[in-house]
Amino acid sequence: MGRILFFGTTCGLGILVLNTSITDCTDWKETKTLQSEIDFQDREKIRGEVGPGPGNSQADLQTQFSDLQGLVQSCCLDREKDDGWDWNLDTQNGFTVKKMSQVIDGVILGRENNIVESLRNRLVPKKIEIFIWRARRGRIPVRVELDKRCIDLHSLRCPVCDDGIETVDHILFKCNFAKDIWLKVLNWWGYGPSNFGYEDMFLGTFGSSACDNKRNFWQAVCWIACYLIWKNRNFKVFKNKASTVPSLLMEIQAISFDWISRRHKKHKMDWHSWFNNP
């Protein structure tokens, strides 16, 4: 009967288009080129090992072979194309991570109200991207959000400044400690004090044009500052320890230099220029 190699599957979003030289299932002398789109349900029909073994009787193998013949006979033949992957959501440009992210945002997250677009910046680790995504959606455990989920707290006031209700925008931007940090960061980048919007800091558009290559650097610094401000808040809550404004600024400068210089190798950076004139 000969050995048959079975290829092809989908997961609902993409399919494997196989164009390869095979021999006809009924006449092994004729070679053809096969372009096949085999869905997951068809694959399920012939799962298992092809060959004698436990659970594979001769009748089962014959049934599997017949099912495979039916799939092959229904395929169209194309001698011009090479083997490759085809993604049926974008047949012209093919699969990209960006396109998949848009699909997830549009389909899965689109079921919720007030959808927030995912942001990407290759200059920071994934944990920073995830933190920013959660912060923009109000999914970090500030006291207001915990209270909404019926968690009993002794107070909703900010644990760092004790001068307001702890919300996401308060702890990251409006808290007195956070304001001092942002003033230092803005001064470090030469922007000076200003009434900025926290969404502008997430997007990295404050103080930098959208076409400026420096925008990605500035956005990375903003994200790192948000992450370290939140980390400092947690040290205050759980260990009763907190950084000073100068020490946290130095940490922002050092960590941002380390992460950005390692991830943006085309742009040569040195500590002196980064510290004085980024």
The 8 nearest C-alpha neighbors of each residue, nearest first, counted from 0:
[[1, 2, 3, 24, 64, 25, 27, 61],
 [2, 0, 3, 27, 24, 4, 22, 50],
 [3, 1, 4, 0, 49, 50, 5, 64],
 [2, 4, 5, 1, 49, 64, 24, 0],
 [5, 3, 6, 2, 49, 21, 1, 67],
 [4, 6, 3, 7, 67, 42, 45, 46],
 [7, 5, 4, 8, 17, 15, 37, 42],
 [8, 6, 15, 37, 5, 36, 9, 17],
 [7, 9, 39, 38, 37, 15, 14, 42],
 [8, 10, 14, 39, 13, 38, 11, 15],
 [11, 9, 12, 13, 8, 39, 14, 38],
 [10, 12, 9, 13, 14, 39, 38, 8],
 [13, 11, 10, 88, 87, 9, 86, 14],
 [14, 12, 86, 9, 87, 11, 10, 85],
 [13, 15, 9, 85, 86, 8, 16, 36],
 [16, 14, 84, 7, 85, 8, 17, 36],
 [17, 15, 35, 84, 36, 85, 83, 34],
 [16, 18, 34, 82, 35, 19, 15, 83],
 [19, 17, 34, 82, 33, 81, 32, 80],
 [20, 18, 32, 33, 17, 21, 82, 81],
 [19, 21, 32, 31, 30, 33, 22, 18],
 [22, 20, 30, 31, 19, 32, 23, 33],
 [23, 21, 30, 27, 29, 24, 31, 28],
 [22, 24, 26, 27, 25, 29, 21, 30],
 [23, 25, 26, 22, 68, 27, 71, 72],
 [26, 24, 23, 27, 22, 68, 28, 29],
 [25, 27, 23, 28, 24, 29, 22, 30],
 [28, 26, 22, 23, 29, 25, 24, 30],
 [29, 27, 26, 30, 22, 23, 25, 24],
 [28, 30, 27, 22, 23, 26, 31, 21],
 [31, 29, 22, 21, 20, 28, 23, 32],
 [30, 32, 20, 21, 22, 33, 29, 23],
 [33, 31, 20, 78, 19, 77, 76, 18],
 [32, 34, 18, 76, 19, 35, 77, 31],
 [35, 33, 18, 17, 76, 77, 75, 16],
 [36, 34, 17, 74, 16, 37, 33, 75],
 [35, 37, 16, 38, 15, 14, 34, 7],
 [38, 36, 7, 8, 35, 41, 39, 42],
 [39, 37, 41, 40, 9, 8, 36, 42],
 [38, 40, 42, 8, 41, 9, 43, 37],
 [39, 41, 43, 42, 38, 44, 37, 8],
 [42, 40, 43, 44, 39, 38, 37, 45],
 [41, 43, 39, 44, 40, 45, 46, 38],
 [42, 44, 40, 46, 41, 45, 39, 38],
 [45, 43, 42, 41, 46, 40, 66, 63],
 [46, 44, 63, 43, 42, 47, 66, 67],
 [47, 45, 43, 44, 42, 48, 63, 49],
 [46, 48, 45, 49, 55, 63, 43, 54],
 [47, 49, 50, 46, 55, 52, 51, 60],
 [50, 48, 47, 60, 51, 3, 2, 55],
 [49, 51, 48, 52, 60, 55, 57, 2],
 [52, 50, 55, 56, 49, 53, 57, 48],
 [51, 53, 55, 54, 50, 56, 48, 49],
 [52, 54, 55, 51, 56, 48, 50, 47],
 [53, 55, 56, 52, 59, 51, 47, 48],
 [56, 54, 52, 53, 59, 51, 60, 57],
 [55, 57, 59, 58, 54, 60, 51, 52],
 [56, 58, 60, 59, 61, 55, 51, 62],
 [57, 59, 61, 56, 60, 62, 55, 63],
 [60, 58, 62, 56, 61, 57, 55, 63],
 [59, 61, 63, 57, 62, 58, 64, 56],
 [60, 62, 64, 58, 59, 63, 65, 57],
 [63, 61, 59, 65, 60, 64, 58, 66],
 [64, 62, 45, 60, 66, 61, 65, 59],
 [63, 65, 61, 67, 62, 66, 60, 68],
 [66, 64, 68, 62, 67, 63, 61, 69],
 [67, 65, 69, 63, 64, 68, 62, 70],
 [66, 68, 64, 70, 69, 65, 63, 71],
 [69, 67, 65, 71, 66, 70, 72, 64],
 [68, 70, 66, 72, 67, 71, 65, 73],
 [71, 69, 67, 73, 68, 72, 66, 74],
 [70, 72, 68, 74, 73, 69, 67, 35],
 [71, 73, 69, 74, 70, 68, 75, 67],
 [72, 74, 70, 71, 69, 75, 68, 35],
 [75, 73, 71, 72, 35, 76, 34, 70],
 [74, 76, 34, 77, 73, 33, 35, 72],
 [77, 75, 33, 34, 32, 74, 78, 31],
 [76, 78, 79, 32, 34, 33, 80, 75],
 [77, 79, 32, 80, 76, 33, 31, 18],
 [80, 78, 77, 81, 32, 18, 76, 34],
 [81, 79, 78, 18, 77, 82, 34, 83],
 [82, 80, 18, 83, 79, 19, 17, 78],
 [83, 81, 18, 17, 19, 80, 16, 84],
 [82, 84, 16, 81, 17, 85, 15, 18],
 [85, 83, 15, 16, 86, 14, 82, 17],
 [84, 86, 14, 16, 15, 93, 87, 90],
 [87, 85, 13, 93, 88, 90, 94, 89],
 [86, 88, 90, 89, 13, 85, 12, 14],
 [89, 87, 86, 90, 12, 13, 93, 94],
 [90, 88, 93, 87, 91, 86, 92, 94],
 [89, 91, 87, 93, 86, 92, 88, 85],
 [92, 90, 89, 93, 86, 85, 87, 88],
 [93, 91, 89, 90, 94, 95, 86, 85],
 [92, 94, 89, 90, 86, 91, 85, 95],
 [93, 95, 86, 92, 96, 89, 98, 99],
 [96, 94, 98, 97, 99, 93, 92, 100],
 [95, 97, 99, 98, 100, 94, 101, 102],
 [98, 96, 100, 95, 99, 101, 94, 102],
 [97, 99, 101, 95, 100, 96, 102, 94],
 [98, 100, 102, 96, 101, 97, 103, 95],
 [101, 99, 97, 103, 98, 102, 96, 104],
 [100, 102, 98, 104, 99, 103, 105, 97],
 [103, 101, 99, 105, 100, 104, 106, 98],
 [102, 104, 100, 107, 106, 101, 105, 99],
 [105, 103, 108, 101, 102, 106, 107, 109],
 [104, 106, 109, 102, 103, 101, 108, 107],
 [105, 107, 109, 103, 104, 102, 108, 110],
 [106, 108, 103, 109, 110, 104, 105, 102],
 [109, 107, 104, 110, 111, 106, 105, 114],
 [110, 108, 105, 106, 111, 107, 104, 114],
 [109, 111, 108, 107, 112, 106, 105, 114],
 [112, 110, 109, 108, 114, 113, 107, 115],
 [111, 113, 114, 110, 109, 108, 115, 136],
 [114, 112, 115, 111, 109, 136, 108, 110],
 [113, 115, 112, 109, 111, 108, 116, 104],
 [116, 114, 113, 117, 136, 135, 104, 132],
 [115, 117, 118, 114, 104, 132, 101, 105],
 [116, 118, 132, 115, 119, 104, 100, 101],
 [117, 119, 116, 120, 132, 128, 202, 131],
 [120, 118, 121, 128, 117, 125, 123, 122],
 [119, 121, 122, 123, 118, 219, 215, 128],
 [122, 120, 123, 119, 262, 124, 125, 263],
 [121, 123, 259, 262, 120, 219, 258, 263],
 [122, 124, 121, 258, 120, 219, 127, 125],
 [125, 123, 126, 127, 128, 122, 121, 258],
 [124, 126, 128, 127, 129, 123, 121, 130],
 [125, 127, 129, 124, 128, 130, 123, 131],
 [128, 126, 130, 125, 129, 124, 131, 123],
 [129, 127, 125, 131, 130, 126, 132, 119],
 [130, 128, 132, 126, 127, 131, 133, 125],
 [129, 131, 127, 133, 132, 128, 134, 126],
 [132, 130, 134, 128, 133, 129, 135, 127],
 [133, 131, 129, 135, 130, 134, 128, 117],
 [132, 134, 138, 130, 136, 131, 135, 139],
 [133, 135, 131, 137, 136, 132, 139, 138],
 [136, 134, 132, 133, 137, 131, 115, 138],
 [137, 135, 133, 134, 138, 132, 115, 114],
 [138, 136, 134, 135, 139, 133, 167, 144],
 [137, 139, 133, 136, 134, 140, 135, 144],
 [138, 140, 134, 137, 141, 133, 167, 144],
 [141, 139, 145, 144, 142, 138, 143, 137],
 [140, 142, 144, 143, 166, 139, 165, 145],
 [141, 143, 145, 155, 144, 165, 146, 140],
 [142, 144, 146, 145, 141, 166, 165, 155],
 [145, 143, 147, 146, 142, 141, 140, 148],
 [144, 146, 142, 148, 147, 143, 150, 140],
 [147, 145, 149, 143, 150, 148, 144, 142],
 [148, 146, 144, 145, 149, 143, 150, 142],
 [147, 149, 145, 146, 150, 144, 143, 151],
 [150, 148, 146, 147, 151, 145, 152, 144],
 [151, 149, 146, 145, 148, 152, 147, 142],
 [150, 152, 149, 146, 153, 145, 154, 148],
 [153, 151, 154, 150, 155, 146, 142, 145],
 [152, 154, 151, 155, 156, 142, 150, 146],
 [155, 153, 152, 156, 142, 157, 151, 164],
 [156, 154, 142, 164, 165, 143, 157, 152],
 [155, 157, 164, 163, 165, 154, 161, 158],
 [156, 158, 165, 161, 159, 164, 163, 160],
 [159, 157, 161, 160, 156, 236, 235, 232],
 [160, 158, 157, 161, 232, 235, 176, 174],
 [159, 161, 162, 157, 158, 175, 174, 176],
 [162, 160, 157, 158, 156, 159, 163, 164],
 [163, 161, 160, 157, 156, 164, 174, 175],
 [162, 164, 156, 157, 161, 165, 160, 174],
 [163, 165, 156, 155, 157, 166, 162, 143],
 [166, 164, 157, 156, 142, 169, 170, 141],
 [165, 167, 169, 168, 143, 141, 164, 170],
 [168, 166, 169, 170, 171, 141, 137, 134],
 [167, 169, 171, 172, 166, 170, 173, 197],
 [170, 168, 173, 166, 174, 172, 167, 171],
 [169, 171, 174, 167, 168, 172, 165, 166],
 [172, 170, 168, 169, 225, 177, 167, 228],
 [171, 173, 177, 169, 168, 170, 174, 178],
 [174, 172, 169, 178, 175, 177, 170, 168],
 [173, 175, 177, 169, 170, 176, 172, 178],
 [176, 174, 178, 177, 160, 173, 179, 162],
 [175, 177, 179, 174, 178, 180, 160, 244],
 [178, 176, 180, 174, 172, 179, 175, 171],
 [179, 177, 175, 181, 180, 176, 173, 172],
 [178, 180, 182, 176, 177, 181, 183, 175],
 [181, 179, 177, 183, 178, 182, 244, 184],
 [182, 180, 184, 178, 183, 179, 185, 177],
 [181, 183, 185, 179, 180, 184, 192, 186],
 [182, 184, 186, 180, 181, 185, 187, 179],
 [185, 183, 181, 187, 186, 182, 180, 188],
 [186, 184, 190, 182, 188, 187, 191, 183],
 [185, 187, 191, 189, 183, 188, 184, 190],
 [188, 186, 184, 185, 189, 183, 275, 276],
 [189, 187, 185, 186, 190, 277, 184, 276],
 [188, 190, 186, 187, 191, 185, 276, 184],
 [191, 189, 185, 186, 188, 206, 192, 187],
 [190, 192, 186, 185, 189, 193, 182, 188],
 [193, 191, 182, 185, 190, 186, 194, 181],
 [194, 192, 195, 191, 190, 182, 185, 196],
 [195, 193, 196, 192, 197, 182, 191, 205],
 [194, 196, 193, 197, 199, 205, 200, 198],
 [197, 195, 199, 198, 200, 194, 205, 172],
 [196, 198, 200, 199, 195, 201, 172, 168],
 [199, 197, 201, 200, 196, 202, 135, 203],
 [200, 198, 202, 196, 197, 205, 204, 201],
 [199, 201, 203, 197, 198, 202, 221, 205],
 [200, 202, 198, 199, 203, 197, 222, 221],
 [203, 201, 199, 200, 204, 198, 218, 118],
 [202, 204, 218, 200, 201, 205, 199, 217],
 [205, 203, 199, 207, 202, 206, 209, 208],
 [206, 204, 199, 207, 203, 200, 195, 208],
 [205, 207, 204, 190, 208, 203, 214, 217],
 [208, 206, 204, 205, 214, 209, 211, 213],
 [207, 209, 211, 210, 204, 214, 206, 205],
 [208, 210, 211, 204, 207, 214, 212, 203],
 [211, 209, 208, 212, 214, 207, 213, 204],
 [210, 212, 213, 208, 214, 209, 207, 215],
 [213, 211, 214, 215, 210, 216, 209, 208],
 [214, 212, 216, 211, 215, 217, 207, 208],
 [213, 215, 217, 212, 216, 211, 207, 218],
 [216, 214, 218, 217, 213, 219, 212, 120],
 [217, 215, 219, 213, 214, 218, 220, 259],
 [216, 218, 214, 220, 219, 215, 203, 221],
 [217, 219, 203, 215, 221, 220, 216, 214],
 [220, 218, 222, 216, 217, 221, 215, 223],
 [219, 221, 223, 217, 218, 222, 255, 224],
 [222, 220, 218, 224, 219, 223, 200, 217],
 [223, 221, 225, 219, 224, 220, 226, 218],
 [222, 224, 226, 220, 225, 221, 219, 227],
 [223, 225, 221, 227, 222, 226, 251, 228],
 [226, 224, 222, 228, 223, 227, 171, 229],
 [225, 227, 223, 229, 224, 228, 230, 222],
 [226, 228, 230, 224, 229, 225, 231, 223],
 [229, 227, 231, 225, 230, 226, 224, 232],
 [230, 228, 232, 226, 227, 231, 225, 233],
 [229, 231, 227, 233, 232, 228, 226, 234],
 [230, 232, 228, 234, 229, 233, 241, 227],
 [233, 231, 229, 235, 230, 234, 236, 228],
 [234, 232, 236, 230, 235, 231, 237, 229],
 [235, 233, 231, 238, 240, 237, 232, 236],
 [234, 236, 239, 240, 232, 241, 233, 238],
 [237, 235, 233, 234, 239, 238, 232, 158],
 [236, 238, 234, 235, 239, 233, 240, 232],
 [239, 237, 234, 240, 235, 236, 233, 241],
 [238, 240, 235, 236, 237, 234, 241, 233],
 [241, 239, 235, 238, 234, 242, 236, 237],
 [240, 242, 235, 231, 234, 243, 239, 232],
 [243, 241, 247, 246, 244, 231, 240, 245],
 [242, 244, 246, 245, 247, 241, 248, 176],
 [243, 245, 247, 246, 180, 248, 242, 179],
 [246, 244, 248, 247, 243, 249, 180, 242],
 [247, 245, 249, 243, 248, 244, 242, 250],
 [246, 248, 250, 244, 249, 245, 242, 243],
 [249, 247, 251, 245, 250, 246, 244, 252],
 [248, 250, 252, 246, 247, 251, 253, 245],
 [249, 251, 247, 253, 248, 252, 254, 246],
 [252, 250, 248, 254, 249, 253, 255, 224],
 [253, 251, 249, 255, 250, 254, 256, 248],
 [252, 254, 250, 256, 251, 255, 249, 257],
 [255, 253, 257, 256, 251, 252, 250, 258],
 [254, 256, 258, 252, 257, 253, 259, 251],
 [257, 255, 253, 259, 254, 258, 260, 252],
 [258, 256, 254, 255, 260, 259, 253, 261],
 [257, 259, 255, 261, 260, 256, 254, 123],
 [258, 260, 122, 262, 256, 261, 257, 263],
 [261, 259, 263, 257, 262, 258, 256, 268],
 [262, 260, 258, 259, 263, 257, 264, 122],
 [261, 263, 259, 122, 260, 264, 258, 121],
 [264, 262, 260, 265, 259, 266, 261, 122],
 [263, 265, 266, 262, 261, 260, 267, 259],
 [266, 264, 263, 267, 262, 260, 268, 261],
 [267, 265, 264, 263, 268, 260, 259, 262],
 [268, 266, 265, 264, 269, 260, 263, 261],
 [269, 267, 260, 266, 270, 273, 272, 256],
 [268, 270, 271, 272, 273, 267, 260, 256],
 [269, 271, 273, 272, 274, 268, 256, 253],
 [272, 270, 274, 273, 269, 275, 276, 268],
 [273, 271, 275, 276, 274, 270, 269, 277],
 [274, 272, 277, 270, 271, 276, 275, 269],
 [273, 275, 271, 272, 270, 276, 277, 252],
 [276, 274, 272, 273, 271, 277, 187, 188],
 [275, 277, 272, 273, 274, 188, 187, 189],
 [276, 273, 272, 188, 275, 274, 187, 216]]
